């Protein structure tokens, strides 16, 4: 329990239902849907749609979606991959012929076909209790009538002002007199409201066919993109078998690759054998071990995680106890590794996060993203759709599992999480923050399950993150300076992140008491609320 004399927030408790999101208007929309008879998945979609309007730098209908859903409180977790694919013409040879060696963020090649709307429609059809039109109504109203710009949102807007200026369509929506909207100002997105209305009236086809699809395709083609209307018409998500690992007395579930959730599980496997010393969650010794585990695990991610439909991903090996053992054994408890050992996989014989629980204990972990802030910062001119930059994760390297190719999903950072015990779900949760997410899942769960922090304290705690493939260790300014100096003495190159690291949401289900307990990351503007 937190020090009640210090600034902070307490966990939220309720009985009937709860939602935790990174924006208050989104959380409120989710609760309204629950009170109207919608289930957890309905509420998550409604909340996400609102966030596509009020947090447009974090997520949008021009992005992708992943979902874990536990119906009726059971441990029968359903996983859905709603990430889009590259155009059919996006061959490695084409990029090589054009002299393109990396996929740049603000280019059409960073844009794969957005999968979010297809995912929303399919999940709503299969598991929803309310119509998609009803779920989109709050978002439409905020886009049409305006929403007040909140504190964190205003800061994130301002940070991207130079890139917004590079795209005249984005600039027309997000800049006024050359400036981004200030905190407390009312901001409207009428074109996006019209697009959401069309989807509410005509479903997913309104987005992937007709005028809206033509608007996106035509714009991308003017920028040099390979996208066609056929590419948009062909987009589809898929139900996949979730992957899991055991941690303490719980099972932790993730969506399998092309997402990096497998690395969150691998990290749990590595840290599961670290000694847990009471009160030492933020000690230099503990953080050093976690940092080194992260450096090793992210090396695996960069080498092996890709679209399993197009490349072999050694899932069983990555999650094996033997591989966790050899990675753990490589860590020097006294100093950072100057050179990481490289492990060869067996050869083939190949961000917003939303947590919702309803009265029936349906539990949903839902994550929707356009990747970097404002994604590719390229907006379709008529529809108001900001396009994501997930394709930036591809490499242009022959033979690499995550090499760009036709009809291929990129390595994805967004990863919903779900925890079960026995035959019941006990916690939908999620951690956002781009590459940080897999590491963040480990940090949150070990603080909560190993060190006894409550669900809010585990999200409040200072964060560190080793830059994937680099030398820098991002350390938030709230970490005690004496701990920072100890990390430096161990050889870590400490840097201050440009903004707070990540964000998170979680809801714990106490089956004995019948109580829900939620927490929401203070690094964002949102909250957990219940009724």
Number of C-alpha atoms within 10 A of each C-alpha: 11 14 9 9 6 7 8 12 17 17 19 20 19 14 17 17 26 32 33 36 34 28 25 20 22 31 29 25 26 36 26 16 23 26 16 11 14 23 27 34 33 29 35 35 30 30 35 34 27 31 30 27 28 28 26 21 25 28 33 33 30 27 30 32 32 28 29 27 28 27 22 16 23 18 20 15 22 17 23 22 25 27 31 29 28 27 25 15 16 20 18 17 14 12 17 13 8 8 9 13 11 16 21 15 20 19 18 24 28 24 30 30 31 29 25 28 28 25 28 28 19 19 21 18 13 8 14 20 15 18 14 23 18 13 26 23 18 23 28 24 18 22 22 19 14 18 20 18 19 21 13 16 22 18 16 17 24 16 15 15 16 11 15 26 17 13 17 14 20 21 21 15 19 21 18 10 7 13 14 21 22 17 15 12 12 14 21 19 20 19 18 23 23 17 21 28 20 17 21 20 12 13 18 19 17 19 26 25 15 12 14 21 22 19 19 28 22 18 19 22 13 10 13 12 19 20 24 19 17 14 21 25 15 14 20 19 22 14 15 13 14 19 20 21 19 16 18 12 10 15 18 24 26 27 27 25 29 26 26 25 29 28 28 28 25 28 27 27 26 25 22 17 11 12 9 14 11 9 10 13 20 17 17 20 17 17 20 24 20 23 20 22 24 27 23 23 24 25 17 18 21 18 16 24 29 29 22 20 13 17 18 16 23 17 18 13 15 22 22 13 14 12 18 22 14 13 21 22 11 14 20 13 15 13 17 21 17 9 6 15 13 11 13 10 17 10 8 8 4 16 27 31 34 36 37 37 35 28 21 13 25 20 33 33 30 30 29 33 33 32 30 19 21 26 28 27 25 30 27 23 19 17 22 25 25 27 29 34 30 32 28 24 23 23 20 20 14 13 8 16 23 28 21 27 24 14 21 27 27 29 27 24 22 33 33 32 28 27 24 23 15 11 10 19 29 25 28 31 32 29 30 29 22 20 19 23 27 32 30 26 24 23 25 25 20 21 20 17 16 17 16 15 21 19 26 28 22 23 27 21 19 16 21 26 25 25 17 18 12 8 14 16 21 20 20 21 15 10 15 13 10 11 15 19 14 15 22 16 14 18 15 23 15 19 17 14 15 9 11 17 21 20 27 31 30 31 31 21 22 14 13 6 8 12 14 27 23 30 31 34 26 19 16 19 18 24 24 28 24 23 16
